[in-house]
Amino acid sequence: MNAKSPTARTGGVFTAPFICLLVTEALSSLGQATLTFALPLRLLNVTGSASLYGLVTALAMVPSVLLTPIGGAMADRFDKRRAMALLDFLTAATAAAYLGLARHLDPVALTIATMMVVYGLHALYSPTVQATVPFIMDTKQDGESERLTTATALITQVNSLTTMIGPVFAGMLLGFEGIGAVAGMAMSTCALSSLWILLALRIPHALAEKQVATLEAPRTPLKTLLSDFIQVARFLRGRRPLISVNILITVANFVFCAFLNVALPYVVTHLLGLSNQMQGLAEGAIAAGGLAGAVVVSARPAWFSIAHTPALLLACSLCLPPTALTLALGAPAPASYLVLVAATACAMGLIQCISVTVISYEQTRTPSGLVGKVIGLTMCLAMAAMPLGQAAYGLLIDYLPMPAIMAVVTGLMCLTAIYTHGPLANGDAGVRQSGAARNR
């Protein structure tokens, strides 16, 4: 019998370094989630403009596009622990700067600047966390692929949990205490995360030194970055499954995630006329859906192969029509709200399953010296798609009915699922061989 118990499947995952990494991710994500939720929502409350809201959120993510690949390169070349501690400290300092400048600068300009800095720091942070996972796991044991999938799913669970809690707290604090309380909370959690990293987190030195030793000493930052891009391009050449998962993730972010970021607050606070607190609860419920998806993947990693991701995207697309129908029929606000939250929470759970599966797939199919760079590229493409989609939806919402926009989103996601099905149908072939090659 080859069947494994749940304990066997997760054996070796809950090491001391990995638990410390989970705590770090929880604190950092909580600070980032509260700040990035509250700032644009406050701006929407002040201006009432969906187009301005979409433009601000799109501009705020520009640094993410530029810095994510740099974050991936940093993760492969520099001390991950010190990098994460510095990034959390800078996020806390940004929240403190917003508190000090809020009464003296234009709110639109200050919101854009603050969100650009926070998203930029997070773009450097995320690839570092994901690239750290293989180096604190024992990848010499059997079952490397399932263990990495479980570990990646657990990181995602923590991120989803904080993303669920953060908007709920931020919405309540924003409604009752104002933006200052939200910024203070973000500053405190990020500062605590930075301190925790320095005091508690340890990445096994033997693995880290083994990785760094395989890299050539860079002469200049520009030459280093160009060299990294060339390495990734050469590695991806001819690997259709890896290229296809990047296409799938990019389209999912451009079409669905960008739509959700702009449409959800507009529908809740303007079309349905509900409060900021209800918007915060909606964000929390959607994050709970993402958490549920990550829990399922971590509990049953063998159920989720890369070949299943197009089907998951297709299922995600079918979550929007019920909401479009309630809005088109003019259903009462409470009923429309419940349908909207339930449908988008389900969709986010499916998106989270796709995300965890893709990241763990790249971790097992990529040489150790390229893990951060390849994951950074995937995140960069996703980040590049997000602001473009948000800017587009911000304009469309002002001119087109919401049900029509939802129908277009559904159709585009279905087409993407069909297009990527072929290349990913046999995408699991060679995972074990690739995993063995990483450890040679």
Buried (B, 14 or more C-beta within 10 A) or exposed (E): EEEBEEEEBBBBBEBEBBBBBBBBBBBBBBBBBBBBBBBBBBBBBEBEBBBBBBBBBBBBBBBBBBBBBBBBBBBBBBBBBEBBBBBBBBBBBBBBBBBEEBEEBEBBEBBBBBBBBBBBBBBBBBBBBBBBBBBBBEBEEEBBBBBBBBBBBBBBBBBBBBBBBBBBBBBBBBBEEEBBBBBBBBBBBBBBBBBBBBEBBEBBEEBBEEBBEEEEEBEEEEEBBEBBBEBBEEBBEEBBBBBBBBBBBBBBBBBBBBBBBBBBBBBBBBBBEBEBBBBBBBBBBBBBBBBBBBBBBBEBBEEBBBBBBBBBBBBBBBBBBBBBBBBBEEBEBEEBBBBBBBBBBBBBBBBBBBBBBBBBBBBBBBBBBBBBBBBBBBBBBBBBBBBBBBBBBBBBBEEEEBBEBBBBBBEBBBBBBEBBBEBBBEBBEBBEEBBEEBEE
